[in-house]
Amino acid sequence: MKGISALIGVVLAIGFTILIAALVFTFSRVSVDDKIGGVSESEIEAYCLLNVDLEVLDACHSLDSVEMTIKNNRKRITGNSGVRFSNGCFVPLFGPFLDGLNDFETETISVDVSDCEGEISSGEFIPSVEIDGKEYSCGVRGDFEVSC
């Protein structure tokens, strides 16, 4: 019986050691991610779902531009946000005159489409947000029609 008790003790000690190693690994990984500013894609997606809600109140296409009135119904949208139009052309929404769209703000923006070829009938937002001081893209977050 003494041999079996020692064996059980060794098995328990090994199991306890593996458990402690797993805990240390998990917490050190979280700590390293925090230090380098790592944000997982699922965290970005959740943040975007909860905090990004844009609405185009009006979009009018003239010769070389699309004038859009955009209402931001939630958190600040940052400078790397853009629009992909129905002709495949991607255009940044913000530039040197407007670096983003603040919380609950409505703004009329004139977007230069002079380099875009083909008819523009609709578009889709690709907003960027700031999380822990870094900018991340939210992917497509809303379609709209272009008139005029």
MARNU-934291 format. One record per residue: residue in one letter; y, x, z of N, C-alpha, C in turn. Coordinates in steps of 0.1 Angstrom, whole numbers. Layout:
N
(pt a, (Y, X, Z), (Y, X, Z), (Y, X, Z));
...
END
This chain:
148
(pt m, (-12, 8, 0), (0, 0, 0), (13, 9, 0));
(pt k, (12, 21, 6), (24, 29, 7), (28, 33, -7));
(pt g, (18, 35, -16), (21, 40, -30), (29, 29, -37));
(pt i, (25, 16, -35), (31, 5, -42), (46, 4, -37));
(pt s, (48, 5, -25), (61, 4, -19), (71, 14, -25));
(pt a, (66, 26, -26), (74, 37, -32), (77, 34, -46));
(pt l, (67, 29, -54), (69, 25, -68), (80, 14, -69));
(pt i, (79, 4, -61), (89, -6, -61), (103, -1, -58));
(pt g, (104, 8, -48), (116, 15, -45), (122, 22, -56));
(pt v, (114, 30, -63), (119, 38, -75), (124, 28, -86));
(pt v, (116, 18, -89), (120, 8, -99), (133, 1, -96));
(pt l, (135, -2, -83), (148, -9, -79), (159, 1, -80));
(pt a, (157, 14, -76), (167, 24, -77), (172, 26, -92));
(pt i, (162, 27, -101), (165, 29, -115), (173, 16, -120));
(pt g, (168, 5, -117), (175, -8, -121), (190, -8, -116));
(pt f, (191, -4, -103), (205, -4, -97), (214, 6, -104));
(pt t, (208, 18, -108), (215, 28, -115), (220, 23, -129));
(pt i, (211, 17, -136), (214, 11, -149), (225, 1, -148));
(pt l, (225, -8, -137), (235, -18, -135), (249, -12, -133));
(pt i, (249, -2, -124), (261, 5, -121), (267, 12, -134));
(pt a, (258, 19, -141), (263, 25, -154), (269, 15, -164));
(pt a, (263, 3, -165), (268, -7, -174), (281, -12, -169));
(pt l, (283, -14, -156), (296, -18, -151), (307, -8, -153));
(pt v, (304, 5, -151), (313, 16, -153), (317, 16, -168));
(pt f, (307, 15, -177), (310, 16, -191), (319, 4, -195));
(pt t, (316, -8, -191), (324, -20, -194), (339, -18, -190));
(pt f, (341, -14, -177), (354, -13, -172), (362, -1, -178));
(pt s, (355, 9, -181), (362, 21, -187), (366, 17, -202));
(pt r, (358, 9, -208), (361, 5, -222), (373, -4, -222));
(pt v, (374, -13, -213), (386, -22, -212), (398, -14, -209));
(pt s, (397, -4, -200), (408, 4, -196), (413, 13, -208));
(pt v, (404, 18, -215), (408, 26, -227), (415, 18, -237));
(pt d, (409, 5, -240), (416, -4, -249), (430, -7, -245));
(pt d, (432, -9, -232), (445, -12, -227), (455, 0, -229));
(pt k, (450, 12, -227), (458, 23, -228), (462, 26, -243));
(pt i, (454, 24, -252), (457, 26, -266), (463, 14, -273));
(pt g, (464, 3, -266), (470, -9, -271), (461, -17, -280));
(pt g, (448, -15, -278), (438, -22, -287), (438, -37, -284));
(pt v, (439, -45, -294), (438, -59, -293), (427, -64, -303));
(pt s, (417, -71, -299), (406, -75, -307), (411, -86, -317));
(pt e, (404, -88, -328), (407, -98, -338), (406, -112, -332));
(pt s, (397, -114, -323), (396, -127, -317), (408, -130, -308));
(pt e, (413, -120, -301), (425, -122, -293), (437, -125, -302));
(pt i, (438, -118, -313), (449, -120, -322), (448, -135, -328));
(pt e, (436, -139, -332), (434, -152, -337), (438, -163, -327));
(pt a, (434, -161, -314), (437, -170, -304), (452, -171, -301));
(pt y, (458, -159, -301), (473, -159, -299), (480, -166, -310));
(pt c, (476, -164, -322), (482, -171, -334), (480, -186, -334));
(pt l, (468, -190, -330), (465, -204, -329), (474, -211, -319));
(pt l, (476, -205, -308), (484, -210, -297), (499, -209, -299));
(pt n, (503, -199, -307), (517, -195, -307), (525, -196, -320));
(pt v, (517, -199, -331), (524, -199, -344), (523, -213, -350));
(pt d, (535, -218, -353), (536, -232, -359), (549, -232, -367));
(pt l, (548, -229, -380), (559, -229, -389), (559, -241, -398));
(pt e, (571, -246, -401), (572, -258, -409), (583, -256, -420));
(pt v, (580, -258, -432), (590, -257, -443), (596, -271, -444));
(pt l, (609, -271, -441), (616, -284, -442), (620, -286, -457));
(pt d, (623, -275, -464), (627, -276, -478), (625, -263, -485));
(pt a, (620, -263, -497), (618, -251, -505), (623, -254, -519));
(pt c, (633, -247, -524), (638, -249, -537), (638, -236, -546));
(pt h, (632, -237, -557), (631, -225, -566), (642, -226, -577));
(pt s, (650, -215, -577), (660, -214, -588), (656, -201, -596));
(pt l, (665, -196, -604), (661, -185, -613), (653, -174, -607));
(pt d, (660, -167, -598), (654, -155, -592), (651, -156, -577));
(pt s, (652, -168, -571), (650, -169, -557), (643, -182, -553));
(pt v, (638, -183, -541), (633, -195, -535), (641, -196, -522));
(pt e, (648, -207, -521), (656, -209, -508), (647, -218, -500));
(pt m, (644, -213, -488), (635, -221, -479), (642, -223, -466));
(pt t, (641, -235, -461), (645, -239, -447), (632, -239, -439));
(pt i, (631, -230, -429), (619, -229, -421), (622, -232, -407));
(pt k, (614, -240, -401), (615, -244, -387), (603, -237, -379));
(pt n, (607, -229, -370), (597, -223, -361), (595, -231, -349));
(pt n, (584, -238, -347), (581, -247, -336), (575, -240, -324));
(pt r, (573, -227, -324), (568, -220, -312), (574, -206, -311));
(pt k, (566, -196, -309), (570, -182, -306), (576, -175, -318));
(pt r, (583, -164, -314), (590, -156, -324), (581, -150, -335));
(pt i, (585, -151, -347), (578, -146, -359), (585, -133, -363));
(pt t, (578, -122, -365), (584, -109, -367), (586, -105, -381));
(pt g, (592, -93, -383), (596, -89, -396), (586, -87, -407));
(pt n, (574, -85, -404), (564, -83, -415), (558, -96, -421));
(pt s, (563, -107, -417), (558, -120, -422), (562, -121, -436));
(pt g, (554, -129, -444), (556, -130, -458), (551, -144, -463));
(pt v, (553, -145, -476), (549, -157, -483), (541, -153, -496));
(pt r, (530, -160, -498), (522, -158, -511), (524, -171, -519));
(pt f, (530, -169, -530), (533, -181, -539), (521, -184, -548));
(pt s, (522, -196, -554), (511, -201, -562), (508, -192, -574));
(pt n, (517, -184, -578), (515, -174, -589), (509, -161, -585));
(pt g, (505, -160, -572), (499, -148, -567), (509, -138, -561));
(pt c, (521, -140, -562), (532, -130, -558), (534, -131, -543));
(pt f, (533, -119, -536), (536, -119, -522), (550, -113, -520));
(pt v, (558, -120, -512), (572, -116, -509), (574, -116, -494));
(pt p, (580, -105, -489), (583, -105, -474), (594, -116, -472));
(pt l, (593, -123, -460), (602, -133, -457), (615, -127, -451));
(pt f, (614, -116, -444), (626, -111, -437), (629, -97, -442));
(pt g, (642, -93, -441), (646, -80, -446), (657, -75, -437));
(pt p, (666, -67, -443), (676, -61, -435), (686, -71, -429));
(pt f, (687, -83, -434), (697, -93, -429), (691, -102, -418));
(pt l, (677, -103, -418), (671, -112, -408), (658, -105, -404));
(pt d, (656, -101, -392), (644, -94, -388), (633, -102, -382));
(pt g, (635, -115, -382), (624, -124, -377), (630, -138, -375));
(pt l, (622, -146, -369), (626, -160, -367), (623, -163, -352));
(pt n, (633, -165, -344), (631, -167, -330), (624, -180, -326));
(pt d, (621, -181, -313), (614, -193, -308), (623, -205, -311));
(pt f, (616, -215, -316), (622, -229, -318), (635, -228, -327));
(pt e, (636, -219, -336), (647, -217, -344), (645, -222, -359));
(pt t, (655, -228, -365), (655, -232, -379), (664, -224, -386));
(pt e, (659, -218, -398), (667, -209, -406), (665, -211, -420));
(pt t, (676, -210, -428), (675, -210, -443), (675, -196, -448));
(pt i, (664, -193, -456), (662, -180, -461), (661, -180, -476));
(pt s, (668, -171, -482), (667, -170, -497), (658, -158, -500));
(pt v, (647, -161, -506), (636, -151, -509), (637, -147, -523));
(pt d, (639, -134, -526), (640, -128, -540), (626, -129, -546));
(pt v, (625, -136, -558), (613, -137, -565), (615, -132, -579));
(pt s, (625, -123, -581), (628, -118, -595), (616, -110, -601));
(pt d, (608, -104, -592), (597, -95, -597), (584, -104, -599));
(pt c, (585, -116, -595), (573, -125, -597), (573, -131, -611));
(pt e, (561, -131, -617), (559, -137, -630), (551, -150, -628));
(pt g, (555, -160, -637), (547, -172, -637), (555, -183, -628));
(pt e, (549, -195, -630), (555, -206, -623), (552, -206, -608));
(pt i, (562, -210, -600), (560, -211, -586), (561, -226, -582));
(pt s, (550, -231, -578), (550, -246, -574), (546, -248, -559));
(pt s, (541, -238, -553), (537, -239, -539), (536, -225, -533));
(pt g, (534, -225, -520), (532, -212, -513), (525, -213, -500));
(pt e, (522, -202, -493), (516, -202, -480), (521, -191, -472));
(pt f, (523, -194, -459), (529, -184, -449), (518, -174, -445));
(pt i, (522, -162, -443), (514, -152, -437), (523, -145, -426));
(pt p, (524, -152, -414), (533, -147, -404), (527, -135, -396));
(pt s, (536, -127, -391), (532, -116, -382), (538, -119, -368));
(pt v, (531, -115, -357), (536, -117, -344), (535, -104, -336));
(pt e, (542, -103, -325), (542, -91, -317), (534, -94, -304));
(pt i, (524, -85, -302), (516, -86, -290), (516, -73, -283));
(pt d, (520, -73, -271), (521, -60, -263), (528, -49, -271));
(pt g, (539, -53, -278), (548, -43, -284), (543, -39, -298));
(pt k, (532, -44, -303), (527, -41, -316), (527, -53, -325));
(pt e, (528, -51, -338), (529, -62, -347), (515, -65, -354));
(pt y, (511, -77, -355), (498, -81, -360), (500, -93, -370));
(pt s, (492, -93, -381), (493, -104, -390), (484, -116, -385));
(pt c, (489, -128, -387), (481, -140, -383), (472, -146, -394));
(pt g, (473, -140, -406), (466, -146, -417), (474, -159, -422));
(pt v, (468, -166, -431), (475, -178, -436), (477, -189, -426));
(pt r, (489, -194, -424), (493, -204, -414), (501, -215, -419));
(pt g, (498, -220, -431), (506, -232, -435), (509, -231, -450));
(pt d, (506, -242, -457), (510, -244, -471), (522, -252, -472));
(pt f, (529, -250, -484), (541, -258, -486), (543, -260, -501));
(pt e, (550, -270, -505), (554, -272, -519), (567, -267, -522));
(pt v, (570, -262, -534), (583, -258, -539), (588, -268, -549));
(pt s, (600, -273, -547), (606, -282, -556), (619, -277, -562));
(pt c, (626, -286, -568), (639, -283, -575), (637, -279, -589));
END
